[in-house]
Amino acid sequence: MKHRALTQRNVAFARLAWGVALGAGVSAARATPTTRTVAAVLAARHVVQSMLTLGYPQSAAARWGWLADAGHAGTALLAGSLSSRWRRVALSDAAIAATWAGIAALPPQAGRFRPSRR
């Protein structure tokens, strides 16, 4: 089975798709004005971060962009611990942000991602 390389460029394209999907979901019927605003801001951040990574792969923004994801995960955990109303959404968001941070922290020249074989 062939595995695609998990490179900085591939991650940036995945982040771009995620940002576009978040942006498209902003108009969800059950969304409040606050959740629409939060989703729009997050969508914009993902799109901008992916475009910076694609356009300037050796820049500080590309190398250290994972810190934005780590900070996002931390604030989502805090929000989830403080608000029972938003706990499920916040903790899900924290898990997604932590995943982005882990993937984005890979070095730009990361070779192939090979899942462990059992």
Secondary structure, 3 states (H helix, E strand, C coil): CCCCECCHHHHHHHHHHHHHHHHHHHHCCCCCHHHHHHHHHHHHHHHHHHHHHHHCCCCHHHHHCHHHHHHHHHHHHHHHHHCCCCHHHHHHHHHHHHHHHHHHCCCCCCCECCCCCC
